[in-house]
Amino acid sequence: MNRIKQIISRAALLTIVQHAASQSAYIPPVKPKLVIGIVIEQFRYDYIDKYWDLFSDGGFKKLINEGTFYKNAAYDFFLTQSAPAHATLSTGTVPRHHGIVADNWYMPLKEEIIYCTGDNSVNPVGGSFERGLHSPSHLLPSTFGDELKLSTGGRAKVYGIGFKEHTAILASGHSADAAYWYDNVTGTWMSSTHYIDSLPGWLNDFNNMKLADTYLDGTWNTLLDIEEYSMCLPDTNKYEIGIEGQSVFPYDMSKISRASRFGLLNKKKDYSFLEIFPSADTYTTDMAIRLIEEEKLGEDEVTDFLSLTFSATDNIGHKFGPSSIEMADAILRLDRNIEHFLEYINDKLGKKNVLVYLTSAHGLGEIPSVLNDKKIPAGYFRHNQALTLLRSYLNVIYGQGNWVKGYYEKQVYLDHTLIEDSGLELSDVQLTAARFLTQFTGVANAVSGTVLANNEFTKGHFAKIRNSFDPLRSGDVILNLKPAWVENDIRVTNHNSVYEYDAHVPLIWYGWTVNRSSITRKVSMNDLAATLSALCKVTLPNACTGEPMIELFR
């Protein structure tokens, strides 16, 4: 009997040891081997609940069910656009400090529009000429990727991928190994000489596969039966502008990409059309997986960083609105792309070795006419009409002159030279213009640049406007529209406001040491870079004003 007991005891001990050994294999490293930032260029917070029942188990549901979900994360600045958001996520501060006040801004002295990553001092690498004239030169501080490079003596690998150049560049930073973006002229991926002198061989091979042609030869139809999209507007409705005049499924992408204004089909595809279809996100996923494989990200003890941006939902939203079946289908297809990507990452590197965060650059307002038909106040602000009347008014007050140099992104730019030569105080002319503009339908308030420059606002809409204001890049008068009002242009709707539907975004952390949790306290998107830096034990970006999210350290 004693012999039997000894055998049983040894077997039990062996089982315990084997179990402990198997558990030790899953102990995460001190630092993640790879950090992956997934940013969706347009994804409202409410999309999560709206489409939850239609999501796969391995995409958004997996991230939320196995990760830490911050339910009350928002941007603290006014012009909620893609470029300011990416700069904020990477630097940990607001536009007034990082300098990317908008996707574009107006320079009165040069009388030209400045694109956030435009740089004529660099040359394209791969792709077409004009699409390659980009760098992070307008981004003022360092990014998380920059600090990761510095802290590891340059050994960390840092990359950015995005269909739009600014999403790849601003997210990865100044010293990244490379930022790669889609060239809508050739349908391939490219970069600039700010980062590299030539494309690596693997990327040339990848480009030679001509996947853009493959995707544009397909048809975009609904992923599910159209009856499953009951939470959306009908497929046939009066609100959408659609793609080349079409706003009903299915979409023949080959025909659309070769359409001409004369009603004939061109032999050559227009690769810019891929940006409007969910296939753009699939192509981005393909590129990310290929880069991880070829550059061997996460395969040593030094933490690497990859920023990955999906842009299709933004382009679709401007043409169809947030309640369209097209938007719903793009989100469901994105969910499947995320599922595929997570499966690859977990199989390749293991969940415990990779830290993933997923968020959005901004939300999207509902189409004003959709709200109007439901008797909800909304509308389009006619900025051209307002500007014409403002010019006439200033001529009456101050005499004939071109007092207004331009208007861009809810900002009025005055002629400082004319004002000075006329012996006027700039602050007085700004105030006069601001008071006049508040009278227009759809304007909630207008604030002058002098007021923003000379005052600190701690909360409310003026605080967000102040956080977007840079005296060298912003206008003399900034307009804040009423809720649900958007500027009247070629899009059916837009983001770009202080309101919840634009500023509130999902934020999910997954992998490495992240526990399953749901956080309801309010956090700022400034906190993301601070959190990454603390988790990876590197110095904060040099203009960072955010604070680490404490729940991830417990």
DRENVOMAR-300165 format. One line per 10 residues: number of its first residue (from 1); for each residue z, y, x of C-alpha. Coordinates in pm, 1 decimal, decimal comma, always signed. Layout:
BEGIN
NUM = Z Y X ~ ...
//
This chain:
BEGIN
1 = +0,0 +0,0 +0,0 ~ +85,7 +239,4 +285,8 ~ -254,1 +165,0 +440,2 ~ -426,5 +259,7 +113,7 ~ -225,7 +582,8 +94,2 ~ -325,2 +672,8 +448,4 ~ -691,1 +616,5 +369,3 ~ -666,5 +828,7 +55,0 ~ -482,7 +1105,7 +243,8 ~ -741,8 +1110,7 +519,3
11 = -1024,0 +1119,6 +264,2 ~ -856,9 +1408,3 +83,1 ~ -803,9 +1592,9 +412,4 ~ -1166,0 +1534,6 +510,3 ~ -1278,4 +1671,0 +171,6 ~ -1064,5 +1982,7 +220,2 ~ -1200,8 +2037,0 +571,7 ~ -1558,9 +1987,8 +456,1 ~ -1502,7 +2226,5 +164,9 ~ -1351,1 +2486,3 +397,5
21 = -1641,6 +2447,8 +636,3 ~ -1892,0 +2488,8 +356,2 ~ -1707,3 +2796,7 +235,2 ~ -1696,2 +2948,1 +584,4 ~ -2072,9 +2927,2 +594,9 ~ -2079,6 +3186,5 +315,7 ~ -1844,7 +3435,8 +478,8 ~ -2048,5 +3756,7 +504,8 ~ -2100,4 +3925,2 +842,4 ~ -1899,2 +4233,1 +941,2
31 = -2206,1 +4444,2 +862,3 ~ -2506,6 +4356,5 +647,7 ~ -2804,7 +4235,9 +847,6 ~ -3043,7 +4421,0 +619,0 ~ -2993,6 +4710,4 +377,6 ~ -3260,8 +4742,2 +108,9 ~ -3283,8 +5052,2 -108,1 ~ -3486,8 +4998,6 -424,7 ~ -3573,1 +5326,3 -596,3 ~ -3769,6 +5339,5 -920,5
41 = -3941,5 +5672,9 -939,4 ~ -3879,9 +5711,5 -1314,7 ~ -3624,3 +5496,6 -1492,5 ~ -3397,3 +5637,1 -1761,1 ~ -3044,3 +5499,5 -1777,5 ~ -3088,6 +5383,4 -2137,4 ~ -3377,5 +5152,6 -2041,8 ~ -3119,1 +4896,6 -1923,9 ~ -2968,0 +4845,1 -2269,9 ~ -3293,1 +4905,3 -2455,3
51 = -3479,7 +4619,5 -2285,9 ~ -3187,6 +4394,6 -2190,7 ~ -3282,4 +4110,8 -2422,3 ~ -3637,7 +4104,3 -2281,8 ~ -3539,1 +4099,7 -1914,0 ~ -3561,7 +3780,3 -1710,2 ~ -3242,0 +3625,8 -1576,4 ~ -3337,5 +3697,3 -1214,6 ~ -3423,0 +4069,9 -1216,9 ~ -3213,4 +4353,9 -1357,2
61 = -2977,6 +4103,7 -1522,4 ~ -2907,0 +3929,3 -1192,4 ~ -2833,1 +4257,4 -1016,9 ~ -2593,5 +4370,1 -1289,3 ~ -2429,8 +4033,0 -1360,0 ~ -2362,6 +3965,3 -990,4 ~ -2321,4 +4319,7 -859,2 ~ -2134,0 +4647,2 -903,9 ~ -2288,6 +4862,6 -1175,6 ~ -2210,7 +5235,2 -1175,8
71 = -2274,2 +5343,4 -1534,2 ~ -2211,4 +5715,0 -1491,1 ~ -2415,6 +5816,0 -1185,5 ~ -2616,7 +6138,7 -1194,5 ~ -2793,9 +6396,4 -979,2 ~ -2618,5 +6729,6 -931,6 ~ -2921,7 +6956,0 -903,8 ~ -3167,3 +7130,1 -1133,8 ~ -3524,3 +7025,4 -1052,7 ~ -3496,6 +6650,8 -1112,1
81 = -3813,2 +6541,9 -936,7 ~ -3895,8 +6254,2 -706,4 ~ -3894,7 +6433,8 -369,3 ~ -3558,9 +6613,7 -409,5 ~ -3406,7 +6287,5 -532,5 ~ -3528,8 +6081,1 -237,4 ~ -3407,1 +6348,5 +2,9 ~ -3067,1 +6354,6 -168,6 ~ -3033,8 +5975,2 -156,4 ~ -3115,0 +5965,6 +214,8
91 = -2917,4 +6272,3 +331,1 ~ -2620,5 +6267,9 +95,0 ~ -2653,1 +6630,6 -8,8 ~ -2829,9 +6859,6 -255,0 ~ -3161,7 +7049,0 -214,8 ~ -2994,0 +7376,4 -115,3 ~ -2889,0 +7197,4 +204,3 ~ -3165,2 +6943,1 +269,7 ~ -3447,2 +7188,4 +185,6 ~ -3661,3 +6970,2 -40,9
101 = -3621,4 +7191,4 -346,7 ~ -3911,0 +7032,0 -536,7 ~ -4213,4 +6807,7 -491,6 ~ -4404,1 +7132,8 -423,4 ~ -4298,6 +7492,1 -380,0 ~ -4477,8 +7824,9 -360,9 ~ -4483,5 +8037,7 -45,2 ~ -4555,4 +8399,9 -149,9 ~ -4630,5 +8524,1 +203,6 ~ -4899,6 +8259,5 +250,1
111 = -4990,6 +8255,1 -119,4 ~ -5011,5 +7877,8 -114,4 ~ -4840,5 +7573,5 -255,0 ~ -4645,0 +7372,4 +2,0 ~ -4623,6 +6997,2 -50,9 ~ -4286,1 +6853,8 +44,0 ~ -4421,2 +6630,6 +322,4 ~ -4744,7 +6813,2 +404,5 ~ -4796,9 +6858,8 +779,1 ~ -5128,9 +6958,3 +935,1
121 = -4993,6 +6901,8 +1285,8 ~ -5009,5 +6522,8 +1251,8 ~ -5305,6 +6290,4 +1215,5 ~ -5363,8 +6000,1 +978,0 ~ -5314,1 +5644,2 +1093,3 ~ -5537,0 +5418,1 +888,3 ~ -5670,0 +5529,6 +551,7 ~ -5834,7 +5861,7 +472,8 ~ -5788,1 +6194,2 +650,0 ~ -5611,6 +6419,2 +398,1
131 = -5382,8 +6142,2 +275,8 ~ -5249,9 +6108,3 +629,5 ~ -5138,3 +6466,1 +692,9 ~ -4773,2 +6400,9 +619,2 ~ -4437,7 +6391,5 +797,5 ~ -4069,0 +6470,9 +727,1 ~ -4098,8 +6814,8 +896,1 ~ -3974,4 +7002,8 +586,4 ~ -3663,1 +6784,0 +558,2 ~ -3385,9 +6977,5 +733,1
141 = -3097,3 +6732,5 +802,3 ~ -3072,4 +6375,2 +926,3 ~ -3087,5 +6073,7 +695,8 ~ -2895,0 +5747,3 +677,7 ~ -3188,9 +5579,2 +851,3 ~ -3175,4 +5836,0 +1132,2 ~ -2802,9 +5784,3 +1185,1 ~ -2847,2 +5406,7 +1179,2 ~ -3105,2 +5443,4 +1455,2 ~ -2875,9 +5666,7 +1661,4
151 = -2569,7 +5445,8 +1620,5 ~ -2754,4 +5134,7 +1739,8 ~ -2930,2 +5293,3 +2034,5 ~ -3259,6 +5265,7 +1851,8 ~ -3228,4 +4889,1 +1799,5 ~ -3206,2 +4908,7 +1418,6 ~ -3540,1 +4874,8 +1244,3 ~ -3598,5 +5140,1 +978,4 ~ -3895,9 +5143,2 +740,0 ~ -4000,8 +5315,2 +420,2
161 = -4258,3 +5190,0 +167,8 ~ -4388,5 +5374,9 -136,6 ~ -4710,1 +5435,4 -325,0 ~ -4655,5 +5809,9 -280,7 ~ -4617,4 +5936,6 +73,6 ~ -4305,1 +6142,8 +9,6 ~ -4117,8 +5842,4 -132,4 ~ -4166,2 +5650,8 +192,4 ~ -4114,2 +5945,5 +426,3 ~ -3811,4 +6120,5 +276,6
171 = -3629,1 +5793,4 +215,1 ~ -3669,9 +5659,6 +569,1 ~ -3623,6 +5982,5 +765,0 ~ -3735,3 +6146,9 +1087,6 ~ -3691,1 +5863,7 +1335,7 ~ -3800,4 +5564,7 +1128,4 ~ -4014,4 +5299,7 +1294,1 ~ -4274,0 +5373,5 +1027,1 ~ -4325,5 +5500,2 +674,4 ~ -4614,7 +5339,1 +487,9
181 = -4780,5 +5471,6 +174,7 ~ -5078,9 +5391,1 -44,9 ~ -5409,6 +5559,7 +27,0 ~ -5576,0 +5609,3 -312,2 ~ -5911,1 +5674,9 -143,1 ~ -5941,6 +5338,5 +35,1 ~ -5692,5 +5125,3 -158,2 ~ -5502,5 +5041,0 +161,2 ~ -5165,7 +5120,7 +322,3 ~ -5143,6 +5389,8 +587,7
191 = -4911,2 +5615,4 +790,5 ~ -4931,0 +5917,4 +1023,4 ~ -4892,5 +5989,5 +1392,9 ~ -4543,7 +6124,3 +1331,2 ~ -4440,9 +5758,8 +1332,1 ~ -4707,3 +5544,7 +1500,1 ~ -5038,6 +5579,6 +1684,0 ~ -5210,2 +5282,4 +1519,2 ~ -5143,7 +5034,0 +1242,9 ~ -4989,9 +4704,2 +1354,4
201 = -5220,9 +4405,2 +1350,8 ~ -5044,1 +4240,5 +1059,1 ~ -5100,7 +4550,3 +842,2 ~ -5469,6 +4562,0 +931,5 ~ -5490,7 +4198,8 +824,2 ~ -5301,5 +4276,8 +504,2 ~ -5530,1 +4571,1 +426,0 ~ -5835,5 +4354,6 +491,3 ~ -5727,8 +4129,3 +205,1 ~ -5840,0 +4412,9 -28,2
211 = -5569,2 +4342,0 -282,4 ~ -5631,9 +4674,5 -454,8 ~ -5976,2 +4544,9 -552,0 ~ -5821,2 +4224,7 -679,8 ~ -5569,4 +4407,0 -895,2 ~ -5825,2 +4652,1 -1032,5 ~ -6052,6 +4363,7 -1131,5 ~ -5793,1 +4250,9 -1384,0 ~ -5689,8 +4343,8 -1735,1 ~ -5361,0 +4500,9 -1835,1
221 = -5235,5 +4336,9 -2150,9 ~ -4882,2 +4303,9 -2278,6 ~ -4661,2 +4055,7 -2095,3 ~ -4508,7 +3942,1 -2425,9 ~ -4647,4 +3922,7 -2776,8 ~ -4682,5 +4277,9 -2897,9 ~ -4439,4 +4206,5 -3185,1 ~ -4164,3 +4177,6 -2921,4 ~ -4188,3 +4551,4 -2853,8 ~ -4037,3 +4651,5 -3187,5
231 = -3810,5 +4909,4 -3021,0 ~ -4118,3 +5112,9 -2920,1 ~ -4361,6 +5338,4 -3097,4 ~ -4665,1 +5158,1 -3244,3 ~ -4941,0 +5083,7 -2996,4 ~ -5168,7 +5309,5 -3198,2 ~ -5008,4 +5652,5 -3235,3 ~ -5099,4 +6019,9 -3209,1 ~ -4870,0 +6115,8 -2922,8 ~ -5025,6 +5957,4 -2613,2
241 = -5306,9 +6092,1 -2395,8 ~ -5367,6 +5750,4 -2242,0 ~ -5595,7 +5655,8 -1954,3 ~ -5950,9 +5786,3 -1966,3 ~ -5907,9 +5845,0 -2339,0 ~ -5778,9 +5493,6 -2410,2 ~ -5423,2 +5443,1 -2535,9 ~ -5431,2 +5093,6 -2689,4 ~ -5398,5 +4750,3 -2525,1 ~ -5574,4 +4577,3 -2354,2
251 = -5689,1 +4795,9 -2063,1 ~ -5992,5 +4680,5 -1868,5 ~ -5887,9 +4804,7 -1525,4 ~ -6222,4 +4724,5 -1364,9 ~ -6408,9 +4933,6 -1618,1 ~ -6157,9 +5219,7 -1611,0 ~ -6153,5 +5237,7 -1230,3 ~ -6532,7 +5265,1 -1219,5 ~ -6577,0 +5508,8 -1507,6 ~ -6774,2 +5828,2 -1455,9
261 = -6776,7 +6148,0 -1659,3 ~ -7130,7 +6064,6 -1774,4 ~ -7019,0 +5745,5 -1947,4 ~ -7176,3 +5519,9 -1683,7 ~ -7005,7 +5277,3 -1446,4 ~ -6990,2 +5359,4 -1077,4 ~ -7047,0 +5084,7 -824,7 ~ -6743,4 +5193,3 -625,9 ~ -6390,4 +5178,8 -762,2 ~ -6165,9 +5483,4 -785,6
271 = -5851,8 +5343,8 -625,2 ~ -5634,1 +5624,5 -762,6 ~ -5634,9 +5444,8 -1098,7 ~ -5418,6 +5169,0 -954,5 ~ -5132,8 +5421,9 -945,1 ~ -5129,2 +5425,6 -1327,2 ~ -5102,5 +5048,5 -1378,3 ~ -4802,3 +4812,7 -1330,6 ~ -5008,4 +4630,1 -1066,9 ~ -4909,7 +4914,3 -832,8
281 = -4554,5 +4779,3 -832,2 ~ -4678,3 +4427,1 -763,6 ~ -4882,6 +4556,2 -469,8 ~ -4572,4 +4737,8 -341,6 ~ -4370,0 +4416,5 -366,9 ~ -4640,5 +4228,7 -175,8 ~ -4629,7 +4491,3 +97,4 ~ -4249,6 +4482,7 +124,2 ~ -4237,9 +4106,0 +161,0 ~ -4513,2 +4110,5 +421,6
291 = -4334,4 +4382,8 +622,2 ~ -4001,3 +4196,9 +618,2 ~ -4176,9 +3882,1 +740,3 ~ -4384,9 +4043,7 +1012,8 ~ -4124,9 +4289,0 +1145,5 ~ -3849,1 +4024,9 +1121,7 ~ -3606,0 +4250,1 +937,5 ~ -3251,6 +4117,8 +906,9 ~ -3300,9 +3840,4 +1162,5 ~ -3051,2 +3959,9 +1426,3
301 = -2700,6 +4105,9 +1429,5 ~ -2816,7 +4469,5 +1418,7 ~ -2836,0 +4617,3 +1068,4 ~ -3191,2 +4707,0 +960,2 ~ -3294,1 +4932,7 +670,4 ~ -3586,6 +4919,2 +429,0 ~ -3648,3 +5170,6 +152,4 ~ -3874,8 +5048,9 -126,1 ~ -4001,8 +5274,6 -407,4 ~ -4175,8 +5168,1 -729,0
311 = -4383,7 +5446,6 -886,8 ~ -4588,5 +5302,3 -1173,6 ~ -4337,5 +5390,9 -1445,1 ~ -4350,6 +5760,1 -1350,6 ~ -4726,4 +5785,3 -1384,8 ~ -4724,9 +5582,4 -1706,5 ~ -4445,8 +5795,7 -1852,0 ~ -4640,8 +6118,5 -1811,9 ~ -4932,7 +5973,3 -2006,4 ~ -4758,3 +5761,0 -2270,2
321 = -4396,2 +5880,0 -2292,1 ~ -4070,2 +5682,9 -2262,0 ~ -4093,1 +5512,9 -2603,3 ~ -4442,2 +5366,6 -2566,1 ~ -4529,4 +4998,4 -2548,4 ~ -4701,9 +5078,5 -2217,3 ~ -4371,6 +5198,1 -2073,5 ~ -4182,7 +4895,3 -2203,3 ~ -4439,8 +4655,8 -2061,5 ~ -4438,4 +4829,1 -1722,3
331 = -4059,6 +4795,3 -1710,1 ~ -4070,0 +4426,0 -1799,3 ~ -4332,5 +4363,6 -1533,2 ~ -4120,6 +4557,4 -1283,0 ~ -3827,6 +4335,0 -1379,0 ~ -4036,2 +4029,3 -1286,0 ~ -4136,3 +4190,2 -955,3 ~ -3770,1 +4254,5 -875,0 ~ -3691,4 +3891,9 -965,8 ~ -3960,8 +3769,2 -727,0
341 = -3838,7 +4000,9 -451,2 ~ -3473,2 +3896,0 -488,5 ~ -3570,7 +3528,4 -480,7 ~ -3756,9 +3588,6 -155,7 ~ -3469,3 +3784,6 +0,9 ~ -3204,7 +3529,2 -97,5 ~ -3414,5 +3237,7 +27,0 ~ -3517,5 +3414,8 +347,9 ~ -3193,0 +3578,8 +459,8 ~ -2919,7 +3477,7 +216,4
351 = -2746,6 +3700,2 -36,1 ~ -2437,2 +3746,6 +183,6 ~ -2645,1 +3896,7 +464,7 ~ -2829,7 +4158,7 +261,1 ~ -2696,4 +4472,1 +88,4 ~ -2919,2 +4594,5 -194,0 ~ -2887,6 +4907,0 -403,1 ~ -3112,3 +4992,0 -696,2 ~ -3139,2 +5331,3 -860,4 ~ -3389,6 +5579,8 -1000,6
361 = -3522,1 +5913,5 -876,8 ~ -3500,0 +6067,1 -1225,0 ~ -3536,3 +5999,3 -1594,6 ~ -3788,5 +6133,1 -1845,1 ~ -3776,2 +6350,0 -2155,7 ~ -3903,1 +6225,2 -2488,0 ~ -4237,8 +6361,3 -2605,7 ~ -4148,0 +6684,0 -2793,5 ~ -4379,3 +6606,5 -3085,8 ~ -4208,0 +6268,6 -3132,1
371 = -3876,9 +6451,5 -3170,8 ~ -4028,2 +6719,1 -3394,5 ~ -4154,0 +6453,2 -3634,3 ~ -3795,6 +6328,8 -3658,5 ~ -3677,6 +6686,7 -3728,0 ~ -3512,9 +6716,6 -3385,9 ~ -3561,6 +7053,7 -3209,5 ~ -3802,2 +7027,4 -2914,3 ~ -4115,1 +7193,6 -2786,2 ~ -4351,2 +7297,1 -2509,5
381 = -4280,8 +7612,7 -2311,6 ~ -4604,1 +7811,6 -2266,5 ~ -4541,6 +7950,7 -1921,6 ~ -4887,9 +8107,6 -1883,2 ~ -4834,5 +8319,4 -2191,2 ~ -4486,2 +8418,1 -2075,7 ~ -4616,0 +8516,8 -1731,9 ~ -4892,9 +8734,2 -1877,5 ~ -4645,5 +8922,2 -2095,7 ~ -4399,5 +8956,3 -1805,6
391 = -4666,9 +9121,2 -1590,3 ~ -4746,8 +9369,0 -1867,9 ~ -4379,1 +9445,1 -1921,0 ~ -4312,1 +9512,3 -1551,9 ~ -4614,9 +9743,2 -1543,3 ~ -4460,1 +9944,2 -1825,1 ~ -4119,8 +9960,0 -1656,4 ~ -4221,8 +10015,9 -1292,3 ~ -4584,0 +10130,6 -1307,8 ~ -4910,0 +9952,1 -1236,7
401 = -4890,3 +9682,4 -970,9 ~ -4907,7 +9310,7 -909,2 ~ -4532,8 +9265,3 -940,5 ~ -4555,6 +8891,6 -998,2 ~ -4703,1 +8691,2 -710,6 ~ -4692,9 +8356,0 -884,1 ~ -4514,7 +8098,6 -1094,5 ~ -4434,1 +7740,6 -1002,9 ~ -4187,5 +7476,5 -1126,7 ~ -3994,8 +7703,4 -1367,8
411 = -3970,9 +7973,5 -1100,8 ~ -4114,6 +8325,2 -1093,7 ~ -4207,0 +8469,3 -753,5 ~ -4212,1 +8850,3 -723,0 ~ -4396,3 +9066,3 -469,8 ~ -4116,8 +9167,3 -231,7 ~ -4341,7 +9397,6 -28,1 ~ -4451,4 +9597,1 -333,2 ~ -4093,6 +9622,2 -456,4 ~ -3973,1 +9748,5 -117,5
421 = -4261,0 +9995,0 -80,6 ~ -4183,5 +10130,8 -426,6 ~ -3824,7 +10204,6 -325,8 ~ -3681,6 +9956,5 -574,8 ~ -3393,7 +9716,0 -536,0 ~ -3508,3 +9354,3 -545,4 ~ -3198,3 +9250,8 -739,8 ~ -3276,2 +9507,2 -1013,2 ~ -3634,0 +9386,1 -1059,6 ~ -3516,5 +9025,7 -1063,0
431 = -3259,4 +9104,8 -1331,1 ~ -3515,8 +9293,0 -1539,8 ~ -3755,2 +8999,3 -1525,5 ~ -3480,5 +8749,2 -1603,7 ~ -3362,5 +8940,6 -1910,6 ~ -3717,9 +8965,2 -2040,7 ~ -3788,7 +8595,0 -1997,9 ~ -3477,2 +8484,3 -2187,8 ~ -3641,1 +8617,8 -2503,3 ~ -3908,7 +8347,1 -2505,6
441 = -3884,6 +8046,5 -2732,1 ~ -3761,0 +7744,0 -2543,7 ~ -3578,8 +7934,8 -2268,2 ~ -3205,3 +7863,5 -2256,3 ~ -3132,3 +8109,1 -1977,3 ~ -3285,7 +8270,6 -1670,6 ~ -3100,2 +8346,8 -1348,8 ~ -3205,8 +8561,8 -1057,3 ~ -3224,9 +8451,2 -695,6 ~ -2982,5 +8724,5 -591,3
451 = -2717,1 +8596,7 -831,5 ~ -2763,7 +8241,8 -703,1 ~ -2754,6 +8348,9 -338,8 ~ -2438,8 +8556,8 -374,4 ~ -2228,2 +8335,9 -600,4 ~ -2081,4 +7987,3 -598,4 ~ -2078,4 +7795,1 -924,9 ~ -1850,6 +7492,8 -945,8 ~ -1970,3 +7329,2 -1266,8 ~ -2218,8 +7355,5 -1550,1
461 = -2590,9 +7421,4 -1550,3 ~ -2567,9 +7719,1 -1314,8 ~ -2400,0 +7496,5 -1054,2 ~ -2694,0 +7255,8 -1072,1 ~ -2941,0 +7543,0 -1047,3 ~ -2751,3 +7675,9 -745,2 ~ -2771,9 +7331,0 -583,2 ~ -3151,8 +7345,1 -610,6 ~ -3181,7 +7697,1 -472,5 ~ -3303,9 +7773,5 -120,7
471 = -3366,3 +8148,0 -59,0 ~ -3668,1 +8072,1 +162,5 ~ -3832,2 +7822,7 -72,3 ~ -3718,1 +7906,0 -424,4 ~ -3832,9 +8172,4 -667,6 ~ -3686,0 +8511,3 -764,8 ~ -3614,0 +8403,3 -1121,3 ~ -3536,8 +8046,5 -1225,7 ~ -3584,4 +7939,0 -1586,4 ~ -3367,3 +7678,8 -1753,8
481 = -3531,3 +7550,0 -2071,3 ~ -3349,1 +7429,4 -2379,9 ~ -3284,1 +7056,7 -2426,3 ~ -3598,0 +6854,4 -2507,5 ~ -3828,9 +7141,2 -2404,9 ~ -4086,5 +7081,6 -2131,1 ~ -4353,3 +7296,9 -1970,9 ~ -4690,6 +7285,8 -2140,1 ~ -4941,4 +7112,6 -1907,9 ~ -5172,4 +6811,4 -1904,1
491 = -4885,0 +6562,4 -1940,2 ~ -4739,5 +6461,7 -2275,9 ~ -4387,8 +6496,2 -2136,0 ~ -4198,9 +6551,0 -1811,8 ~ -3863,8 +6530,4 -1633,6 ~ -3737,0 +6824,5 -1424,6 ~ -3426,5 +6950,2 -1605,4 ~ -3047,4 +6954,2 -1586,6 ~ -3007,8 +6735,7 -1892,5 ~ -2874,3 +6382,0 -1929,3
501 = -3209,7 +6217,3 -1996,7 ~ -3338,9 +6343,3 -1660,4 ~ -3030,0 +6340,2 -1436,9 ~ -2839,8 +6026,7 -1546,2 ~ -2971,2 +5714,3 -1371,0 ~ -2853,8 +5356,3 -1317,8 ~ -2695,5 +5265,9 -983,1 ~ -2642,4 +4899,8 -895,6 ~ -2511,4 +4745,7 -572,4 ~ -2575,8 +4376,6 -496,9
511 = -2525,1 +4121,6 -219,7 ~ -2321,5 +4120,7 +104,8 ~ -1954,3 +4191,2 +11,3 ~ -2030,8 +4340,5 -331,3 ~ -1817,6 +4205,6 -616,0 ~ -1906,6 +4182,6 -981,2 ~ -1782,0 +4500,9 -1141,8 ~ -1867,0 +4772,2 -1392,2 ~ -1762,9 +5128,0 -1305,0 ~ -1748,5 +5400,5 -1569,4
521 = -1617,2 +5692,8 -1364,4 ~ -1860,5 +5973,2 -1287,0 ~ -2021,3 +5959,4 -943,5 ~ -2273,4 +6187,0 -778,2 ~ -2592,4 +6054,6 -624,0 ~ -2487,4 +6255,4 -315,8 ~ -2235,8 +5975,8 -262,9 ~ -2493,7 +5706,2 -192,3 ~ -2567,2 +5799,5 +170,6 ~ -2196,7 +5847,4 +241,4
531 = -2126,8 +5501,2 +99,4 ~ -2403,5 +5337,5 +301,7 ~ -2280,8 +5503,4 +619,4 ~ -1921,9 +5392,8 +563,4 ~ -2020,5 +5035,3 +475,9 ~ -2244,4 +5008,2 +782,8 ~ -1995,6 +5193,1 +1004,9 ~ -2232,7 +5467,8 +1116,6 ~ -2196,1 +5846,1 +1128,7 ~ -2263,3 +6034,8 +806,4
541 = -2595,6 +6222,4 +786,7 ~ -2528,5 +6563,7 +941,5 ~ -2544,1 +6764,3 +616,7 ~ -2381,1 +6500,6 +394,3 ~ -2148,4 +6637,3 +125,0 ~ -2098,5 +6313,1 -67,0 ~ -1803,4 +6076,2 -56,9 ~ -1793,8 +5695,4 -31,6 ~ -1770,2 +5502,2 -357,1 ~ -1426,1 +5349,5 -310,5
551 = -1479,4 +5051,8 -541,5 ~ -1716,5 +4891,8 -289,8 ~ -1444,1 +4875,5 -22,7 ~ -1185,6 +4677,4 -218,0
//
